[in-house]
Amino acid sequence: MAEHGSSGTHSHGFEEHAKTYEGFIKASIGGTILCLYVLVALVAFAFVSSSTNLVIGFGGLIVGILALIIDIRIENNWKLSVGWLLIFGLLTAVMLA
């Protein structure tokens, strides 16, 4: 009859658990940054003058998504995405004034 007990070690699933946790945290941060890009793009669509709102909104959103993809590939380095988010937000704010 086969034994169903453990052999004394409790780390047989820890590596998979750690990878799942790291992936969840990475997806949560990336999703939050993506939501902020969409929020700034919606502000640009709604409140920037009608001649440039589509260019500013879609352009910033596309560049932001590309920056986010690059940062996801680089392993927990969100500098490019957050930097472009700040530039995109400031550009939108300047266009509102």
MDTraj code that builds the backbone (N, CA, C; nanometers):
import mdtraj as md
import numpy as np

residues = "MET ALA GLU HIS GLY SER SER GLY THR HIS SER HIS GLY PHE GLU GLU HIS ALA LYS THR TYR GLU GLY PHE ILE LYS ALA SER ILE GLY GLY THR ILE LEU CYS LEU TYR VAL LEU VAL ALA LEU VAL ALA PHE ALA PHE VAL SER SER SER THR ASN LEU VAL ILE GLY PHE GLY GLY LEU ILE VAL GLY ILE LEU ALA LEU ILE ILE ASP ILE ARG ILE GLU ASN ASN TRP LYS LEU SER VAL GLY TRP LEU LEU ILE PHE GLY LEU LEU THR ALA VAL MET LEU ALA".split()
xyz = np.array([
    [0.0836, -0.1171, 0.0000],
    [0.0000, 0.0000, 0.0000],
    [0.0890, 0.1246, 0.0000],
    [0.0513, 0.2225, -0.0759],
    [0.1328, 0.3439, -0.0881],
    [0.1117, 0.4349, 0.0318],
    [0.2194, 0.4993, 0.0718],
    [0.2086, 0.5942, 0.1815],
    [0.1732, 0.7314, 0.1256],
    [0.0878, 0.8024, 0.1986],
    [0.0446, 0.9345, 0.1546],
    [0.1036, 1.0450, 0.2407],
    [0.1927, 1.0142, 0.3257],
    [0.2535, 1.1142, 0.4128],
    [0.3674, 1.1864, 0.3439],
    [0.4127, 1.2921, 0.4071],
    [0.5255, 1.3661, 0.3499],
    [0.6558, 1.3049, 0.4000],
    [0.7624, 1.3344, 0.3309],
    [0.8915, 1.2777, 0.3671],
    [0.9681, 1.3672, 0.4644],
    [0.9024, 1.4620, 0.5245],
    [0.9680, 1.5499, 0.6204],
    [0.9961, 1.6892, 0.5680],
    [0.9879, 1.7086, 0.4379],
    [1.0101, 1.8424, 0.3828],
    [0.8765, 1.9038, 0.3446],
    [0.8655, 2.0325, 0.3689],
    [0.7412, 2.1026, 0.3372],
    [0.7621, 2.2025, 0.2237],
    [0.8718, 2.1940, 0.1524],
    [0.9018, 2.2919, 0.0481],
    [0.8741, 2.2390, -0.0923],
    [0.7985, 2.1308, -0.1053],
    [0.7779, 2.0731, -0.2370],
    [0.6926, 2.1616, -0.3274],
    [0.6127, 2.2497, -0.2737],
    [0.5310, 2.3376, -0.3567],
    [0.5652, 2.4838, -0.3384],
    [0.6697, 2.5126, -0.2637],
    [0.7010, 2.6519, -0.2337],
    [0.7492, 2.7284, -0.3563],
    [0.8251, 2.6649, -0.4423],
    [0.8752, 2.7341, -0.5608],
    [0.7605, 2.7752, -0.6525],
    [0.6645, 2.6854, -0.6703],
    [0.5477, 2.7181, -0.7534],
    [0.4644, 2.8274, -0.6883],
    [0.4522, 2.8215, -0.5569],
    [0.3770, 2.9245, -0.4846],
    [0.4446, 3.0603, -0.4993],
    [0.5762, 3.0637, -0.4882],
    [0.6494, 3.1899, -0.4999],
    [0.6377, 3.2458, -0.6423],
    [0.6442, 3.1610, -0.7435],
    [0.6293, 3.2077, -0.8820],
    [0.4892, 3.2616, -0.9066],
    [0.3881, 3.1951, -0.8518],
    [0.2511, 3.2421, -0.8674],
    [0.2314, 3.3768, -0.7992],
    [0.2872, 3.3918, -0.6798],
    [0.2765, 3.5173, -0.6063],
    [0.3459, 3.6306, -0.6808],
    [0.4664, 3.6042, -0.7317],
    [0.5402, 3.7061, -0.8075],
    [0.4622, 3.7467, -0.9328],
    [0.4032, 3.6501, -1.0006],
    [0.3228, 3.6806, -1.1184],
    [0.2000, 3.7621, -1.0863],
    [0.1356, 3.7311, -0.9740],
    [0.0177, 3.8073, -0.9322],
    [0.0539, 3.9516, -0.8998],
    [0.1627, 3.9713, -0.8285],
    [0.2054, 4.1076, -0.7941],
    [0.2421, 4.1847, -0.9206],
    [0.3129, 4.1210, -1.0116],
    [0.3517, 4.1860, -1.1373],
    [0.2281, 4.2239, -1.2187],
    [0.1302, 4.1346, -1.2281],
    [0.0077, 4.1632, -1.3023],
    [-0.0735, 4.2732, -1.2348],
    [-0.0732, 4.2768, -1.1030],
    [-0.1469, 4.3810, -1.0317],
    [-0.0863, 4.5187, -1.0552],
    [0.0441, 4.5279, -1.0498],
    [0.1116, 4.6563, -1.0741],
    [0.0921, 4.6990, -1.2188],
    [0.1101, 4.6064, -1.3122],
    [0.0903, 4.6382, -1.4536],
    [-0.0532, 4.6799, -1.4842],
    [-0.1493, 4.6122, -1.4250],
    [-0.2900, 4.6480, -1.4439],
    [-0.3236, 4.7848, -1.3874],
    [-0.2654, 4.8179, -1.2735],
    [-0.2884, 4.9495, -1.2140],
    [-0.2305, 5.0595, -1.3025],
    [-0.1104, 5.0395, -1.3532],
    [-0.0493, 5.1389, -1.4416],
    [-0.1312, 5.1530, -1.5704],
    [-0.1802, 5.0421, -1.6247],
    [-0.2632, 5.0474, -1.7443],
    [-0.3925, 5.1250, -1.7184],
    [-0.4545, 5.1044, -1.6043],
    [-0.5760, 5.1798, -1.5698],
    [-0.5477, 5.3289, -1.5592],
    [-0.4317, 5.3643, -1.5068],
    [-0.3958, 5.5061, -1.4978],
    [-0.3731, 5.5654, -1.6364],
    [-0.3142, 5.4890, -1.7292],
    [-0.3000, 5.5354, -1.8673],
    [-0.4365, 5.5613, -1.9307],
    [-0.5284, 5.4692, -1.9104],
    [-0.6629, 5.4858, -1.9660],
    [-0.7311, 5.6078, -1.9039],
    [-0.7135, 5.6296, -1.7757],
    [-0.7732, 5.7451, -1.7086],
    [-0.7206, 5.8759, -1.7669],
    [-0.5895, 5.8864, -1.7856],
    [-0.5319, 6.0088, -1.8426],
    [-0.5773, 6.0260, -1.9872],
    [-0.5863, 5.9167, -2.0632],
    [-0.6333, 5.9259, -2.2019],
    [-0.7791, 5.9723, -2.2077],
    [-0.8615, 5.9257, -2.1162],
    [-1.0011, 5.9700, -2.1128],
    [-1.0115, 6.1183, -2.0794],
    [-0.9261, 6.1664, -1.9917],
    [-0.9233, 6.3101, -1.9621],
    [-0.8828, 6.3871, -2.0873],
    [-0.7845, 6.3364, -2.1602],
    [-0.7417, 6.4027, -2.2841],
    [-0.8543, 6.4024, -2.3869],
    [-0.9266, 6.2917, -2.4002],
    [-1.0371, 6.2855, -2.4955],
    [-1.1475, 6.3850, -2.4600],
    [-1.1759, 6.3994, -2.3327],
    [-1.2907, 6.4795, -2.2911],
    [-1.2613, 6.6288, -2.2819],
    [-1.1428, 6.6667, -2.2374],
    [-1.1220, 6.8063, -2.2020],
    [-1.0188, 6.8811, -2.2852],
    [-0.9376, 6.8125, -2.3643],
    [-0.8400, 6.8814, -2.4492],
    [-0.9146, 6.9327, -2.5718],
    [-0.8656, 7.0420, -2.6313],
    [-0.9332, 7.1020, -2.7465],
    [-0.9576, 6.9967, -2.8551],
    [-1.0675, 7.0126, -2.9260],
    [-1.1143, 6.9067, -3.0160],
    [-1.0208, 6.8761, -3.1328],
    [-0.9288, 6.9648, -3.1658],
    [-0.8416, 6.9367, -3.2799],
    [-0.7267, 6.8412, -3.2453],
    [-0.6873, 6.8337, -3.1191],
    [-0.5726, 6.7497, -3.0820],
    [-0.6047, 6.6422, -2.9798],
    [-0.7283, 6.6306, -2.9391],
    [-0.7577, 6.5362, -2.8313],
    [-0.7362, 6.3905, -2.8711],
    [-0.7676, 6.3538, -2.9946],
    [-0.7474, 6.2153, -3.0372],
    [-0.5998, 6.1813, -3.0509],
    [-0.5220, 6.2751, -3.1021],
    [-0.3786, 6.2506, -3.1191],
    [-0.3111, 6.2361, -2.9833],
    [-0.3415, 6.3269, -2.8917],
    [-0.2815, 6.3210, -2.7576],
    [-0.3284, 6.1955, -2.6841],
    [-0.4575, 6.1678, -2.6858],
    [-0.5116, 6.0540, -2.6118],
    [-0.4635, 5.9197, -2.6627],
    [-0.4844, 5.8952, -2.7916],
    [-0.4437, 5.7661, -2.8471],
    [-0.2920, 5.7514, -2.8542],
    [-0.2235, 5.8598, -2.8870],
    [-0.0770, 5.8531, -2.8925],
    [-0.0163, 5.8200, -2.7579],
    [-0.0613, 5.8886, -2.6536],
    [-0.0104, 5.8608, -2.5190],
    [-0.0459, 5.7214, -2.4714],
    [-0.1662, 5.6768, -2.5060],
    [-0.2092, 5.5432, -2.4650],
    [-0.1282, 5.4341, -2.5353],
    [-0.1037, 5.4500, -2.6638],
    [-0.0269, 5.3494, -2.7376],
    [0.1177, 5.3445, -2.6894],
    [0.1793, 5.4613, -2.6732],
    [0.3174, 5.4644, -2.6231],
    [0.3232, 5.4070, -2.4815],
    [0.2220, 5.4360, -2.4004],
    [0.2173, 5.3828, -2.2643],
    [0.2056, 5.2318, -2.2611],
    [0.1237, 5.1753, -2.3476],
    [0.1101, 5.0298, -2.3523],
    [0.2414, 4.9658, -2.3975],
    [0.3082, 5.0273, -2.4948],
    [0.4381, 4.9742, -2.5380],
    [0.5411, 4.9821, -2.4250],
    [0.5416, 5.0923, -2.3505],
    [0.6336, 5.1056, -2.2367],
    [0.6018, 5.0012, -2.1295],
    [0.4745, 4.9751, -2.1088],
    [0.4343, 4.8748, -2.0101],
    [0.4780, 4.7346, -2.0524],
    [0.4662, 4.7032, -2.1797],
    [0.5115, 4.5724, -2.2294],
    [0.6622, 4.5577, -2.2108],
    [0.7362, 4.6640, -2.2410],
    [0.8812, 4.6589, -2.2225],
    [0.9153, 4.6390, -2.0752],
    [0.8467, 4.7109, -1.9864],
    [0.8763, 4.6978, -1.8435],
    [0.8389, 4.5611, -1.7884],
    [0.7346, 4.5000, -1.8406],
    [0.6973, 4.3657, -1.7945],
    [0.8057, 4.2653, -1.8337],
    [0.8646, 4.2836, -1.9501],
    [0.9715, 4.1939, -1.9952],
    [1.1013, 4.2131, -1.9182],
    [1.1232, 4.3314, -1.8606],
    [1.2507, 4.3628, -1.7957],
    [1.2581, 4.3077, -1.6529],
    [1.1513, 4.2595, -1.5954],
    [1.1521, 4.2026, -1.4596],
    [1.1487, 4.3095, -1.3506],
    [1.0312, 4.3463, -1.3102],
    [1.0060, 4.4339, -1.1947],
    [1.0771, 4.5684, -1.2024],
    [1.0884, 4.6236, -1.3212],
    [1.1437, 4.7558, -1.3387],
    [1.0352, 4.8395, -1.4040],
    [0.9723, 4.9267, -1.3296],
    [0.8573, 5.0028, -1.3780],
    [0.8946, 5.1474, -1.4095],
    [1.0247, 5.1771, -1.4255],
    [1.0681, 5.3156, -1.4445],
    [1.0179, 5.3746, -1.5760],
    [1.0236, 5.3004, -1.6836],
    [0.9811, 5.3513, -1.8135],
    [0.8309, 5.3792, -1.8141],
    [0.7514, 5.2878, -1.7618],
    [0.6062, 5.3043, -1.7604],
    [0.5627, 5.4202, -1.6722],
    [0.6187, 5.4270, -1.5540],
    [0.5810, 5.5342, -1.4623],
    [0.6329, 5.6685, -1.5132],
    [0.7515, 5.6700, -1.5712],
    [0.8050, 5.7936, -1.6279],
    [0.7181, 5.8453, -1.7408],
    [0.6781, 5.7563, -1.8329],
    [0.5919, 5.8007, -1.9414],
    [0.4545, 5.8403, -1.8895],
    [0.4042, 5.7744, -1.7857],
    [0.2757, 5.8124, -1.7267],
    [0.2817, 5.9546, -1.6723],
    [0.3911, 5.9901, -1.6064],
    [0.4066, 6.1265, -1.5561],
    [0.4154, 6.2273, -1.6707],
    [0.4913, 6.1946, -1.7747],
    [0.5028, 6.2853, -1.8894],
    [0.3672, 6.2996, -1.9594],
    [0.2975, 6.1901, -1.9787],
    [0.1659, 6.1919, -2.0437],
    [0.0656, 6.2724, -1.9613],
    [0.0680, 6.2533, -1.8303],
    [-0.0217, 6.3297, -1.7436],
    [0.0097, 6.4781, -1.7437],
    [0.1378, 6.5119, -1.7397],
    [0.1765, 6.6543, -1.7427],
    [0.1430, 6.7162, -1.8779],
    [0.1660, 6.6440, -1.9866],
    [0.1311, 6.6949, -2.1186],
    [-0.0187, 6.7195, -2.1299],
    [-0.0977, 6.6297, -2.0789],
    [-0.2432, 6.6468, -2.0801],
    [-0.2836, 6.7662, -1.9943],
    [-0.2201, 6.7825, -1.8787],
    [-0.2521, 6.8952, -1.7915],
    [-0.2150, 7.0283, -1.8572],
    [-0.1018, 7.0312, -1.9270],
    [-0.0611, 7.1543, -1.9955],
    [-0.1588, 7.1855, -2.1096],
    [-0.2036, 7.0835, -2.1795],
    [-0.2991, 7.1063, -2.2891],
    [-0.4347, 7.1528, -2.2378],
    [-0.4675, 7.1217, -2.1125],
    [-0.5934, 7.1676, -2.0545],
    [-0.5894, 7.3152, -2.0194],
    [-0.4720, 7.3642, -1.9820],
    [-0.4608, 7.5033, -1.9359],
    [-0.4668, 7.6024, -2.0476],
])
top = md.Topology()
chain = top.add_chain()
for i, resn in enumerate(residues, 1):
    res = top.add_residue(resn, chain, resSeq=i)
    for name in ("N", "CA", "C"):
        top.add_atom(name, md.element.get_by_symbol(name[0]), res)
traj = md.Trajectory(xyz[None], top)
